[in-house]
Amino acid sequence: MARIKPSASIIRDVQGQTLFNPLHFTDPFLESKPRLTNALSVCSFDEWSQLKEVIVGRIEGAVVPDEPEVMIQATMPETQWQFFRKNAGRPFPRVQVEAAEKELDGLVHVLEQEGVVVRRPDNPVDLFLNPITTPAWQTKGGMYAAMPRDKLLTVGDRIIEAPMSWRSRQRESEPYRRLLSEYAAKGARWIRPPTPTLAEDFYTKNWQASDSEFRSVITEVEPTFDAADFMRFGKDIICQRSHVTNLSGIRWLQAAIGDGFRMHVLKFSDAHPMHIDATMMPLRPGLMLINPERVPARLTSELSKTLFQGWDLVHAPQPVIPDAHPLYMTSKWINMNVLSLDEERVLVEAQDKPMIALIKRLGLKPILVPFRHFNTFGGSFHCATCDVTRDSTFSTWLNAGNTERRHDIYAELTEPL
C-alpha cells in the first residue's frame, strides 16, 4: 500500500475522471514506488543520460502574454515591461517568430543526426489568439507551445503537467495532448493536477518589485509550479520557490511522485526567480554549471559539503549576447540553458564562444547549434525540449544523507517542506 501524505490533491485525467484520490491509497495509477526499468517508452530520471527520445516545442502562433502587471514586473526584464503592456494578446513580430522557427527546425535536424527520436506537438495555429475566460478573469489570449520544459516534467515513467501560474498559459498543454495520450497508451503515467483558479487572492497583496530580495508575487492559496523550476538527479530533485512556483506546488509534486524521491528546495541570490535552468545545469554526474551571480560563494561552499559533495561546481562564463539583441522574457544568462545528449555531448549556442571553450576544457564535446533568435522568446535548448526517454535509472547521485545534519547555513539556504 502506497503511503500518501494526507494533504495530497485529487488528480484527474483530461476527461475529469479521478485518477488518484488521497483517501484511496491502493489506486494503482499513482503508486509511490518508481518503476526501475527503462524499457518503457517514457523513462527519464536525470539530465545527462543518453537521450533517446525528446519533445521539441513549436513557436508558430506565439502571442505576447496578457498577465497582471505585478506578474510582469516580478518575472520580466524591466526594459520589456512597456512592450508587454502595449502588445498583450497580439502576435509576436512575424520576422522574429520565423527566425526562431527556422532555428527550431535546425535543432530537430541536429538531434536526429545525433540519433535522437524527435517528437513535436501539434501546430497551435491561432489557438493562442483566442481569449481565455474563467469566472474570475479573462485574458486577451494565450502564449505559445515553444517551451515544453515549462509545462511538462518527466520523472521516471511519469509525465506530469505543471499547474502553471500564468493565466495566459492555461491552454498550453493542448498542442501536446496527442503525444501525451500516445505515451499514456504505451504505459506512461500521465498526471494532470487540478487547474489553478488564479483569482485575485493568488497574488500577494501590495506586492512591489525589488531588485534586492525575493518576495514572491504569488501566495500559497493553491498549488502552482512551472516544471522548469525542477532539476532531476535520479532519486533527488532540486527545485526552487519562485514567482511561478510556490511551496504548495512543490508539496503537491512530492506527494504525486512519492516518497521514493527526495525534494530539495534551494534559495538562490535572485530577486526575480523563474525557472532553475539558468541558475544550475548538471552536465554529467559530478559536474555542474552554476550561475556565479545567483549561486553565491556561501551557498556553493555549503552545497559542496552536503548535497554536492564530490561534485565540481563550475561557474558558467559571462554571457556574450549583444545588448542590441532582443530578449523579451529572459536575461542573458540563458547561455547556461544547454542540453546534454549524454555524458559527453552537449548542445551549445553556436555563437557562444566562451561557453564552447569551457565545455571543451571540461572534457566534453560541444555540438554547435544556432539558437539566438529562439533565445529572444525566453529559452534555449533545455527550455525548448522535454526528455521523454533517457537511458537512465533510479539511482543516487547526490549525498542527500548529509543534509540530515542540517547545518545552520544549509538550513538558511533551503526552504522547509
C-alpha positions in Angstrom: 0.0 0.0 0.0 1.5 3.3 -1.0 1.8 5.9 1.7 0.4 9.2 0.5 0.5 12.4 2.5 -3.0 13.4 3.7 -2.6 16.9 2.1 -2.2 15.4 -1.4 -4.6 16.7 -4.0 -7.1 14.6 -6.1 -5.6 14.0 -9.6 -7.9 13.8 -12.6 -7.4 12.9 -16.2 -8.4 15.1 -19.1 -12.0 14.0 -19.0 -12.3 14.9 -15.4 -12.2 11.3 -14.1 -10.4 10.7 -10.8 -7.1 9.0 -11.3 -5.8 9.4 -7.7 -7.6 10.3 -4.5 -5.5 10.7 -1.3 -8.2 8.7 0.5 -7.8 5.7 -1.9 -4.3 4.5 -1.0 -4.5 1.4 -3.3 -5.1 3.3 -6.6 -2.6 1.5 -8.9 -2.2 4.6 -11.2 -0.1 6.5 -8.8 1.9 4.1 -6.7 4.7 6.0 -4.9 7.4 3.5 -5.7 9.1 4.4 -9.0 9.4 1.8 -11.7 13.0 1.0 -12.1 13.0 -0.3 -15.7 13.9 1.9 -18.6 12.2 -0.4 -21.1 9.1 1.8 -21.2 8.6 4.4 -23.9 8.7 7.1 -21.2 11.6 6.9 -18.8 13.9 9.7 -17.6 15.4 10.2 -14.2 18.2 12.7 -14.8 19.5 15.4 -17.1 22.5 13.7 -18.6 22.0 10.0 -19.5 21.8 9.2 -23.2 18.9 10.9 -24.7 16.8 8.6 -26.9 13.5 10.5 -27.4 12.6 14.1 -26.9 9.8 16.6 -27.5 10.8 19.8 -29.2 8.3 22.7 -29.0 6.8 24.9 -31.6 7.0 28.7 -31.8 4.3 29.1 -34.5 1.3 31.1 -33.3 3.3 32.7 -30.4 1.3 35.5 -28.7 2.5 38.2 -26.3 1.2 37.1 -22.9 -1.5 39.1 -21.1 -0.7 38.9 -17.4 -1.4 41.1 -14.4 1.1 43.9 -14.1 2.6 42.6 -10.9 3.5 39.3 -12.6 5.2 41.1 -15.5 7.2 43.2 -13.0 8.2 40.1 -11.0 9.4 38.0 -13.9 10.1 40.0 -17.0 13.1 42.3 -17.7 12.2 45.9 -16.8 13.3 47.0 -20.3 10.4 44.9 -21.7 7.5 46.0 -19.3 6.2 48.5 -21.8 6.3 46.0 -24.6 4.1 43.7 -22.7 1.7 46.5 -21.7 1.3 47.6 -25.3 1.2 44.3 -27.1 -0.6 41.8 -24.7 -2.7 39.5 -26.8 -1.1 40.3 -30.1 1.2 38.0 -32.1 4.9 38.4 -31.6 6.6 40.1 -34.6 6.4 37.7 -37.5 10.0 38.1 -38.6 11.3 37.1 -35.2 8.9 34.1 -35.0 10.0 32.9 -38.4 13.7 33.2 -37.5 13.1 31.2 -34.3 11.1 28.6 -36.1 13.9 28.1 -38.6 16.3 27.5 -35.6 13.9 25.0 -34.0 13.8 23.1 -37.3 17.6 23.2 -37.2 17.6 21.8 -33.7 15.4 19.0 -34.8 17.8 18.1 -37.6 20.8 18.1 -35.3 19.1 15.9 -32.7 18.0 13.4 -35.4 21.6 13.4 -36.8 22.8 12.6 -33.3 20.4 9.6 -33.1 17.6 11.1 -31.1 14.0 10.4 -31.9 12.2 13.8 -32.1 8.5 14.4 -31.4 6.7 17.6 -32.0 3.4 19.0 -30.6 0.6 19.9 -32.9 0.8 23.3 -34.6 -1.3 25.6 -32.5 -2.2 27.8 -35.5 -4.3 30.5 -33.9 -5.1 28.8 -30.6 -3.3 31.4 -28.6 -5.0 34.3 -30.2 -8.3 33.3 -28.5 -9.1 34.8 -25.1 -9.1 32.6 -22.1 -12.1 33.1 -19.9 -12.9 31.9 -16.4 -15.4 33.1 -13.8 -12.6 35.0 -12.1 -10.7 36.6 -15.0 -10.2 36.9 -18.8 -7.0 37.2 -20.8 -6.7 38.7 -24.3 -5.0 35.5 -25.5 -2.6 32.7 -24.7 1.2 32.4 -25.2 2.9 29.6 -27.1 3.9 25.9 -27.2 7.6 26.7 -27.6 8.9 25.5 -24.2 7.7 22.0 -23.3 10.2 22.1 -20.4 8.0 24.7 -18.7 4.8 22.6 -18.9 5.9 19.0 -18.8 8.1 17.2 -16.2 9.2 13.6 -16.8 10.1 11.7 -13.6 10.8 8.1 -14.3 7.8 6.8 -16.3 5.6 9.7 -15.3 4.8 12.7 -17.4 3.4 15.4 -15.2 1.6 18.5 -16.4 2.5 21.6 -14.5 -0.3 23.7 -12.9 1.2 26.9 -14.3 0.7 30.2 -12.6 0.4 32.4 -15.7 -3.2 32.9 -16.8 -2.1 33.1 -20.4 -0.6 29.6 -20.3 -3.7 27.7 -19.1 -4.3 26.2 -22.6 -0.6 25.4 -23.2 -1.0 21.6 -22.9 -3.5 21.3 -25.7 -0.9 21.1 -28.6 0.7 18.3 -26.6 -2.4 16.3 -25.9 -2.0 13.9 -28.8 1.5 13.0 -27.7 0.5 12.6 -24.0 -2.3 10.3 -24.9 0.0 8.2 -27.0 2.6 7.9 -24.2 -0.2 7.0 -21.7 -1.5 4.3 -24.1 2.1 2.8 -24.1 2.2 2.6 -20.3 3.4 6.1 -19.2 1.7 7.5 -16.1 0.2 10.8 -17.3 -0.6 13.0 -14.3 -2.6 16.1 -14.6 -3.1 18.2 -11.5 -6.1 20.4 -10.5 -6.3 23.5 -12.6 -5.5 26.6 -10.5 -8.1 29.3 -10.3 -5.5 32.2 -10.3 -8.1 34.5 -8.8 -7.1 37.8 -7.0 -6.1 36.1 -3.8 -3.5 34.1 -5.7 -1.4 37.3 -5.9 0.5 38.8 -3.0 -1.4 41.9 -1.7 0.5 45.2 -2.1 3.5 43.4 -3.8 6.2 45.7 -5.1 9.1 45.0 -7.4 12.5 44.7 -5.7 16.0 44.0 -7.2 17.5 43.3 -3.7 15.5 40.4 -2.3 13.0 37.8 -3.3 9.4 38.3 -2.1 7.1 36.0 -4.1 4.4 37.6 -6.1 2.2 34.6 -5.6 0.6 33.2 -2.4 0.1 29.7 -1.2 -3.7 29.5 -1.6 -3.4 26.8 -4.3 -0.6 24.7 -5.7 1.2 26.0 -8.8 4.6 25.4 -10.4 6.4 25.5 -13.7 8.2 22.3 -14.5 11.3 24.3 -15.3 11.8 25.1 -11.6 12.9 21.4 -11.0 16.1 19.6 -11.9 16.4 15.8 -11.8 19.3 13.9 -10.2 18.0 10.4 -10.0 16.4 9.9 -6.6 16.9 13.6 -5.8 15.1 16.6 -7.3 16.5 20.1 -6.8 14.0 22.9 -7.0 13.4 26.5 -6.1 10.4 28.5 -4.9 9.9 31.3 -7.4 7.5 33.8 -8.8 5.7 31.0 -10.6 6.3 28.0 -8.2 5.0 28.1 -4.6 5.7 25.7 -1.7 2.1 24.3 -2.1 3.0 23.3 -5.7 6.3 21.7 -4.5 4.5 19.7 -1.8 1.9 18.6 -4.3 4.6 17.3 -6.6 6.3 15.5 -3.8 3.1 13.7 -3.0 2.4 12.9 -6.6 5.8 11.3 -7.3 6.0 9.5 -4.0 8.4 9.2 -1.1 11.0 7.3 -3.1 12.2 10.7 -4.4 13.8 13.4 -2.2 12.9 17.0 -2.9 15.4 19.7 -2.0 14.3 23.3 -2.2 17.2 25.7 -2.5 17.3 29.5 -2.1 19.4 31.4 -4.6 20.5 35.0 -4.8 17.9 36.1 -7.2 15.1 38.6 -6.7 13.3 37.5 -9.8 13.5 33.7 -9.8 11.6 32.0 -12.6 13.0 28.6 -13.7 16.1 27.0 -12.3 17.8 26.0 -15.6 19.6 29.3 -16.0 20.9 29.0 -12.4 22.3 25.5 -12.3 22.8 22.9 -15.0 24.2 19.5 -14.5 26.3 18.2 -17.4 27.1 14.7 -16.2 27.4 13.0 -12.8 29.9 15.0 -10.7 29.9 18.1 -12.9 27.5 21.1 -12.9 27.4 24.6 -14.2 26.3 27.2 -11.8 25.4 30.9 -12.2 28.1 33.0 -10.5 25.6 35.8 -9.7 22.8 33.6 -8.4 24.7 30.9 -6.6 26.8 32.9 -4.1 30.0 31.6 -2.6 28.3 30.8 0.7 25.8 28.5 -0.9 28.4 27.0 -3.2 30.5 26.1 -0.2 27.7 24.6 1.7 26.4 22.6 -1.2 29.9 21.2 -1.7 29.9 19.9 1.9 26.4 18.5 1.7 24.3 17.6 -1.4 27.0 18.1 -4.0 30.0 16.6 -2.0 32.4 15.3 -4.6 30.9 17.4 -7.4 32.7 20.0 -9.4 30.5 23.2 -9.4 31.8 25.3 -12.2 31.0 28.9 -12.9 29.3 29.5 -16.2 31.1 32.1 -18.4 29.7 35.6 -18.7 27.1 35.8 -21.5 28.1 37.3 -24.8 24.7 38.1 -26.2 24.8 41.6 -27.6 22.8 44.3 -25.8 21.0 45.1 -29.1 19.7 41.6 -29.4 16.0 41.5 -28.2 15.3 39.3 -25.1 11.7 39.7 -24.2 11.5 37.2 -21.4 14.9 36.3 -20.1 18.3 37.6 -19.0 21.5 36.9 -20.9 22.1 34.0 -18.5 20.0 31.9 -20.9 23.5 31.0 -22.2 23.5 28.4 -19.4 20.5 26.6 -20.8 22.4 23.9 -22.6 21.2 20.3 -23.2 23.3 17.2 -22.5 22.7 14.4 -25.0 24.8 12.0 -22.9 27.8 12.3 -20.6 30.0 13.5 -23.4 27.9 15.6 -25.9 26.3 19.0 -25.0 24.3 21.3 -27.3 25.7 24.8 -27.1 24.6 28.0 -28.9 26.8 28.3 -32.0 27.9 31.9 -31.3 28.7 31.5 -27.6 32.5 31.1 -27.9 33.2 31.3 -24.1 30.7 28.5 -23.4 32.1 26.4 -26.2 35.6 26.9 -24.9 34.5 25.9 -21.3 32.7 22.8 -22.5 35.8 21.7 -24.3 38.0 22.4 -21.2 35.7 20.2 -19.2 36.4 17.3 -21.5 33.0 17.3 -23.2 32.1 17.7 -26.8 30.1 20.8 -27.7 27.6 20.4 -30.5 27.1 23.9 -32.0 23.5 24.9 -33.0 22.4 28.4 -33.9 19.7 29.4 -31.5 20.0 33.1 -30.7 16.8 34.0 -32.4 15.0 31.5 -30.3 16.6 33.0 -27.2 14.5 36.1 -27.9 11.4 34.3 -26.7 12.8 33.3 -23.3 14.5 29.9 -23.7 17.3 27.9 -25.2 17.9 24.2 -25.7 16.9 22.9 -22.3 13.7 25.0 -22.3 12.8 24.1 -25.9 12.8 20.4 -25.2 11.3 17.8 -22.8 13.0 14.5 -22.3 10.8 11.5 -23.0 13.3 8.7 -22.8 16.9 8.7 -21.5 19.0 5.6 -20.8 18.7 6.4 -17.1 18.0 4.5 -13.9 16.6 5.3 -10.5 20.0 6.0 -8.9 21.6 8.1 -6.2 23.9 10.8 -7.5 23.8 13.3 -4.6 24.8 13.0 -0.9 21.3 13.6 0.4 22.2 11.9 3.7 24.5 14.8 4.5 21.6 17.3 4.5 20.1 15.4 7.5 22.7 17.2 9.6 21.0 20.5 8.6 24.0 22.8 9.1 22.8 26.2 10.3 24.0 27.7 7.0 22.3 25.0 4.9 19.0 25.4 6.7 19.1 29.2 6.0 19.7 28.5 2.3 16.8 26.0 1.9 13.0 26.0 2.2 11.4 23.5 4.6 8.8 21.3 3.1 
